[in-house]
């Protein structure tokens, strides 16, 4: 920066300082009544009074700083049409009201209009990267984080209490609908570079390649049909949101890599899984695949990760074993518990599934319910015995339970969408799931930056 330019910048800063002092003096005048009261205000009252003036003061400083830093574009007399590049003269100066986390600001800027292209524009808007909405990107981004955690009305109320800026629940609905409209797995899932960086960090503390866990499961979401002007919406129904979670099973912690959940077809969730598989350097990790026995789940995971070690979820096996015990030993709960403990222990032996299946085949059912539960359990274990090697899994550092995907289902799906009295349109449910996944995956800011441009 040459001496002339530096002097201009210094003059602009001093002008901003002077204007900020003027605004501060005006704001402090609003506190004068506190000093004329006979009863001295407590800290709560002092804080509330300052909160009332803070937004006006900080909004004014944002306004003055924007003008000082962008004097040329705020007051320029000639500009090129962004479409046809024709040189245009300024039509007039116009004022625009915007809101940021710092409060309200009024920006005065040059306005141009191209008769050929039929478009009007202000260069200052582009230079400041202003949103077309009154509420700017910082408020929109914060509002989306609020409503991803709580109902729209509650989010609007807490947003106002936290920021001092009103953001109605209707505006939040509109923002949510426009932002989440096009969230796709391509955007919401992390990039190959981001995944490689996480794997590299995990590898530093490991003596061998870290374990990458791929788990799939579903969560039932409350949905309702569309309601027409003259039609009742009808009763709601639960639909399954199919999803997967991929994470590193590090010694010290679970490191999330990616999650994606949608009320969609098996084909669509499989496509998303194959998409993320293509971004993972599989030669840098040991891969474990965890499922509950559903054939399509194993088919999807094995196609995306053909070298993955298949692990039947221990807790789903436990449910089958408990069902047998409850039916066979219904009159003696202690005997049922001892049998469950012994049977589950055998699963950790070499060829443990074979021993358990043999024991079930020798069992003499005490009733028809027990007979049916034994039959189903034998069938389940026969189909999945090649996926039961729990002792080897534990030795290799692989998890044997589906806790990782269950927690993702709870955090992403259930805590926000599964509330008392809440019934969602499928479209809106998927939008919220997309938003939650983007936040969970750490890709929200990148998606928002693209949305805001």
C-alpha positions in Angstrom: 0.0 0.0 0.0 1.5 3.4 -1.0 1.6 6.4 1.2 -1.5 8.1 -0.4 -3.6 5.0 -0.1 -2.5 4.5 3.5 -3.4 8.1 4.4 -6.9 7.7 2.8 -7.4 4.5 4.9 -6.3 6.3 8.0 -8.7 9.2 7.3 -11.5 6.8 6.8 -10.8 5.1 10.1 -10.6 8.3 12.0 -13.9 9.4 10.4 -15.5 6.0 11.6 -14.0 6.6 15.1 -15.6 10.1 15.3 -19.0 8.8 14.1 -18.9 5.8 16.5 -18.2 8.3 19.4 -21.3 10.3 18.4 -23.5 7.2 18.3 -22.1 6.1 21.7 -22.9 9.5 23.2 -26.5 9.3 21.9 -26.9 5.8 23.2 -25.6 6.6 26.6 -28.1 9.4 26.9 -30.8 6.7 27.1 -29.2 5.5 30.3 -29.5 8.9 32.0 -32.9 8.0 33.7 -31.2 5.3 35.6 -29.1 7.9 37.4 -32.0 10.1 38.4 -33.9 7.4 40.2 -34.2 7.4 43.9 -34.1 3.6 44.1 -30.8 2.5 42.6 -31.2 -0.2 39.9 -29.9 -3.7 40.5 -27.6 -5.5 38.1 -30.5 -7.1 36.3 -32.0 -3.7 35.5 -28.7 -2.3 34.4 -28.1 -5.2 32.1 -31.6 -4.9 30.6 -31.2 -1.2 30.0 -27.8 -1.7 28.2 -29.2 -4.6 26.2 -31.9 -2.2 24.8 -29.3 0.3 23.5 -26.7 -2.3 22.5 -28.5 -3.3 19.2 -28.9 0.3 18.2 -25.3 1.2 18.9 -23.7 -1.9 17.3 -26.1 -1.6 14.3 -25.0 2.0 13.8 -21.3 1.1 14.0 -21.9 -1.7 11.3 -23.5 0.9 9.1 -20.8 3.4 9.5 -18.0 0.8 9.0 -19.6 -0.5 5.8 -19.8 3.1 4.4 -16.3 3.9 5.5 -14.7 0.7 4.0 -16.7 0.9 0.8 -16.9 4.6 0.0 -16.1 4.1 -3.7 -19.0 1.7 -4.4 -21.4 3.5 -2.1 -21.1 6.8 -3.9 -19.8 5.9 -7.4 -21.4 7.8 -10.3 -20.7 5.3 -13.1 -20.9 1.5 -13.2 -21.0 -1.4 -15.7 -24.1 -3.5 -16.1 -23.3 -6.9 -14.6 -25.1 -8.5 -17.6 -24.2 -6.6 -20.8 -21.3 -4.6 -19.4 -22.8 -1.4 -20.7 -21.5 1.8 -18.9 -24.4 3.3 -16.9 -24.8 6.5 -14.9 -26.2 6.5 -11.4 -30.0 7.0 -11.2 -30.1 8.0 -7.5 -28.9 7.2 -4.0 -31.1 4.7 -2.2 -31.3 3.5 1.3 -31.6 -0.1 2.3 -32.6 -1.5 5.8 -30.7 -4.6 6.8 -30.4 -6.6 10.0 -27.4 -8.5 11.3 -26.6 -10.1 14.7 -25.4 -6.6 15.7 -28.9 -5.0 15.0 -30.4 -2.8 12.3 -28.4 -0.7 9.9 -29.4 1.6 7.0 -27.1 1.6 4.1 -27.1 4.4 1.5 -25.8 3.3 -1.8 -25.7 4.3 -5.5 -28.4 2.7 -7.6 -28.1 1.9 -11.3 -30.6 0.6 -13.9 -30.0 -1.0 -17.3 -32.9 -0.4 -19.7 -31.5 -3.0 -22.1 -31.4 -5.8 -19.6 -34.2 -4.5 -17.4 -32.2 -5.0 -14.2 -31.4 -2.6 -11.3 -28.4 -3.0 -9.0 -26.2 -1.4 -6.4 -22.5 -2.2 -6.5 -22.3 -1.8 -2.7 -24.7 -4.8 -2.3 -22.3 -7.0 -4.2 -19.2 -5.7 -2.5 -20.7 -6.4 0.9 -22.2 -9.7 -0.3 -25.6 -8.8 1.0 -28.4 -11.2 1.1 -31.6 -10.4 -0.8 -33.5 -10.8 2.5 -33.5 -8.1 5.1 -32.0 -10.5 7.6 -28.4 -11.1 6.6 -26.4 -14.3 6.4 -25.2 -14.3 10.0 -28.8 -14.2 11.3 -30.0 -16.8 8.7 -27.2 -19.2 9.6 -27.9 -18.9 13.4 -31.7 -19.2 12.8 -31.2 -22.5 10.9 -29.1 -23.9 13.8 -31.8 -22.9 16.3 -34.7 -24.5 14.3 -32.6 -27.7 13.8 -32.9 -28.2 17.5 -36.4 -27.1 18.4 -39.9 -26.3 17.0 -40.1 -23.2 14.8 -42.1 -21.2 17.3 -39.8 -22.0 20.2 -36.8 -21.3 18.0 -38.2 -17.9 17.1 -38.8 -17.0 20.8 -35.4 -18.1 22.0 -33.7 -16.5 19.0 -35.2 -13.1 20.1 -34.2 -13.6 23.7 -30.6 -14.5 22.7 -30.0 -11.9 20.0 -32.5 -9.1 20.5 -33.5 -9.5 16.8 -37.0 -10.7 15.9 -37.2 -13.6 13.5 -40.8 -14.8 13.3 -41.6 -18.5 13.0 -43.1 -17.8 9.6 -39.9 -16.3 8.4 -38.0 -19.3 9.8 -40.3 -21.6 7.9 -39.6 -19.8 4.7 -35.8 -19.7 5.3 -35.8 -23.4 6.2 -37.8 -24.4 3.1 -35.5 -22.4 0.7 -32.3 -23.5 2.3 -33.0 -27.2 2.8 -34.7 -27.5 -0.6 -31.7 -28.8 -2.4 -29.6 -30.5 0.3 -28.3 -33.6 -1.3 -25.9 -36.3 -0.2 -23.3 -34.9 -2.6 -23.3 -31.7 -0.5 -24.1 -33.0 2.9 -21.5 -35.7 3.0 -17.9 -34.6 3.6 -15.3 -34.4 0.8 -12.6 -36.9 0.1 -10.0 -34.4 1.4 -11.9 -33.9 4.7 -12.2 -37.7 5.2 -8.6 -38.3 4.5 -7.5 -35.7 7.0 -9.6 -37.3 9.7 -8.2 -40.7 9.0 -4.7 -39.3 9.0 -5.2 -37.8 12.4 -6.6 -41.0 13.8 -3.7 -43.0 12.3 -1.2 -41.0 14.3 -2.2 -42.6 17.6 -2.7 -46.1 16.2 -0.1 -48.8 15.8 -2.0 -50.2 12.8 -4.6 -48.9 10.4 -7.6 -47.5 12.3 -11.0 -49.2 12.2 -13.6 -47.6 10.0 -17.1 -48.7 11.0 -20.0 -48.7 8.6 -23.4 -49.2 10.2 -26.9 -49.1 8.8 -30.3 -49.0 10.5 -33.7 -47.3 10.3 -35.8 -45.0 12.5 -39.5 -44.7 12.2 -40.7 -41.1 11.6 -44.2 -39.6 12.2 -45.5 -38.5 8.8 -48.9 -37.1 7.6 -50.5 -36.8 4.2 -51.0 -33.5 2.3 -54.2 -31.7 3.2 -56.2 -29.9 0.5 -58.3 -26.8 0.9 -61.5 -28.8 1.3 -60.0 -32.1 2.5 -59.0 -33.3 5.9 -55.4 -34.4 6.2 -56.3 -37.8 7.5 -54.4 -39.9 10.0 -50.7 -40.0 10.1 -48.4 -43.0 9.7 -44.9 -43.9 10.6 -42.4 -44.3 7.8 -38.9 -45.6 8.1 -36.0 -43.2 7.6 -33.2 -45.4 6.3 -29.7 -44.2 7.3 -26.1 -45.0 7.7 -23.3 -43.8 9.9 -19.6 -44.1 9.2 -17.1 -43.4 12.0 -13.6 -44.2 13.1 -13.4 -46.5 16.2 -10.3 -44.9 17.7 -8.8 -45.9 21.0 -9.7 -42.7 22.8 -12.9 -41.7 21.0 -15.4 -42.3 18.2 -14.6 -39.9 15.3 -17.7 -39.2 13.2 -17.0 -39.3 9.4 -20.5 -39.2 7.8 -24.2 -39.8 8.3 -27.1 -39.7 5.9 -30.8 -40.4 6.8 -33.8 -40.0 4.6 -37.3 -41.4 4.2 -36.5 -42.9 0.8 -36.1 -46.2 -1.1 -33.4 -48.8 -0.5 -32.0 -47.8 -3.9 -31.5 -44.2 -2.9 -29.8 -44.9 0.4 -27.6 -47.4 -1.3 -26.6 -44.8 -3.9 -25.6 -42.4 -1.1 -23.6 -45.1 0.6 -21.7 -45.8 -2.6 -21.1 -42.1 -3.0 -19.4 -41.8 0.3 -17.5 -45.0 -0.2 -15.9 -43.5 -3.3 -14.5 -40.7 -1.1 -12.9 -42.9 1.5 -9.3 -44.2 1.1 -10.1 -47.8 1.9 -6.4 -48.8 1.8 -5.8 -46.6 4.9 -8.3 -48.2 7.2 -9.7 -51.6 8.3 -13.4 -51.7 7.6 -16.1 -53.2 9.8 -19.7 -53.5 8.6 -22.4 -53.7 11.3 -26.0 -54.7 10.6 -29.0 -56.4 12.1 -29.4 -59.2 9.5 -31.7 -57.6 6.9 -30.5 -58.9 3.6 -30.7 -55.6 1.7 -28.5 -53.9 4.4 -25.7 -56.4 3.9 -26.1 -56.2 0.2 -25.8 -52.4 0.2 -22.8 -52.4 2.6 -20.9 -55.2 0.9 -21.3 -53.6 -2.6 -20.0 -50.3 -1.3 -17.2 -51.8 0.8 -16.4 -55.3 -0.6 -13.4 -55.7 1.7 -15.4 -54.9 4.9 -15.5 -57.4 7.8 -19.2 -58.2 8.3 -20.3 -58.2 12.0 -23.8 -59.2 13.1 -25.1 -56.7 15.7 -24.6 -58.4 19.1 -27.6 -56.8 20.6 -30.0 -58.0 17.9 -28.7 -61.5 18.6 -29.3 -60.9 22.2 -32.9 -60.0 21.5 -33.5 -63.4 19.8 -31.8 -65.3 22.7 -33.9 -63.4 25.3 -37.1 -64.2 23.3 -36.3 -67.9 23.5 -35.5 -67.7 27.2 -38.7 -65.8 28.0 -40.8 -68.4 26.2 -39.0 -71.5 27.3 -38.5 -70.5 31.0 -41.5 -68.3 31.5 -42.1 -69.7 35.0 -38.5 -69.3 36.2 -36.9 -65.9 35.5 -33.7 -66.8 37.2 -33.2 -69.9 35.1 -34.0 -67.8 32.0 -31.3 -65.3 32.9 -28.7 -68.0 33.6 -29.5 -69.6 30.3 -29.2 -66.3 28.4 -25.8 -65.5 30.1 -24.4 -69.0 29.3 -25.7 -68.9 25.7 -24.4 -65.4 24.9 -21.0 -66.4 26.4 -20.8 -69.3 24.0 -21.0 -66.8 21.1 -17.5 -65.6 22.0 -16.0 -69.1 21.5 -14.4 -70.1 18.3 -17.3 -71.2 16.0 -19.6 -70.0 18.8 -22.7 -69.7 16.6 -22.4 -73.4 15.6 -22.4 -74.4 19.3 -25.4 -72.2 20.1 -27.3 -73.5 17.1 -26.6 -77.1 18.1 -27.8 -76.4 21.7 -31.0 -74.8 20.4 -31.7 -77.9 18.2 -31.3 -80.2 21.2 -33.7 -78.0 23.3 -37.1 -79.6 24.1 -39.7 -76.8 23.8 -42.0 -76.4 26.8 -44.7 -74.8 24.7 -45.6 -73.8 21.2 -44.4 -70.2 21.7 -41.0 -71.6 22.7 -41.0 -73.9 19.7 -41.6 -70.9 17.4 -39.0 -68.7 19.0 -36.4 -71.5 18.8 -37.2 -72.1 15.2 -36.8 -68.4 14.3 -33.6 -68.0 16.3 -32.0 -71.1 14.6 -32.9 -69.7 11.2 -31.5 -66.2 12.1 -28.2 -67.7 13.3 -27.9 -70.1 10.4 -28.2 -67.2 7.9 -25.7 -65.0 9.8 -23.3 -67.4 11.4 -20.4 -66.3 9.2 -20.9 -62.8 10.7 -20.5 -63.9 14.3 -16.8 -63.9 15.4 -17.1 -61.6 18.4 -13.9 -62.6 20.1 -11.9 -61.9 17.0 -13.8 -58.7 16.4 -13.0 -57.4 19.9 -9.4 -58.4 19.6 -9.1 -56.6 16.3 -10.6 -53.4 17.7 -13.9 -53.7 15.9 -17.2 -52.8 17.7 -19.8 -55.6 17.9 -22.8 -53.5 18.7 -24.9 -51.0 16.8 -24.6 -48.2 19.4 -23.0 -45.8 16.9 -25.9 -45.9 14.4 -28.5 -46.0 17.2 -27.1 -42.7 18.7 -27.1 -41.2 15.2 -30.7 -42.2 14.8 -31.5 -40.5 18.1 -29.6 -37.3 17.6 -30.4 -36.8 13.9 -33.9 -38.2 13.6 -35.7 -38.6 16.9 -34.8 -35.6 19.1 -36.1 -33.2 16.5 -38.7 -34.9 14.5 -40.2 -37.4 17.0 -41.9 -35.0 19.4 -45.3 -35.2 21.1 -48.0 -34.2 18.6 -45.5 -33.7 15.7 -46.5 -35.1 12.3 -44.4 -34.2 9.3 -45.0 -34.1 5.6 -42.5 -36.5 4.1 -40.9 -33.7 2.0 -40.4 -31.5 5.1 -39.1 -34.4 7.2 -36.4 -35.2 4.6 -35.5 -31.5 4.5 -35.0 -31.4 8.3 -33.1 -34.7 8.1 -30.8 -33.2 5.5 -30.2 -30.1 7.6 -29.5 -32.3 10.7 -27.1 -34.5 8.7 -25.2 -31.4 7.3 -24.8 -30.1 10.9 -23.7 -33.5 12.2 -21.2 -34.0 9.3 -19.7 -30.5 9.7 -20.7 -29.5 6.1 -23.4 -27.0 7.1 -21.2 -23.9 6.7 -20.1 -24.9 3.2 -23.6 -25.6 2.1 -24.8 -22.3 3.6 -22.0 -20.4 1.8 -23.2 -21.8 -1.5 -26.8 -21.0 -0.6 -25.9 -17.4 0.3 -24.1 -16.6 -3.0 
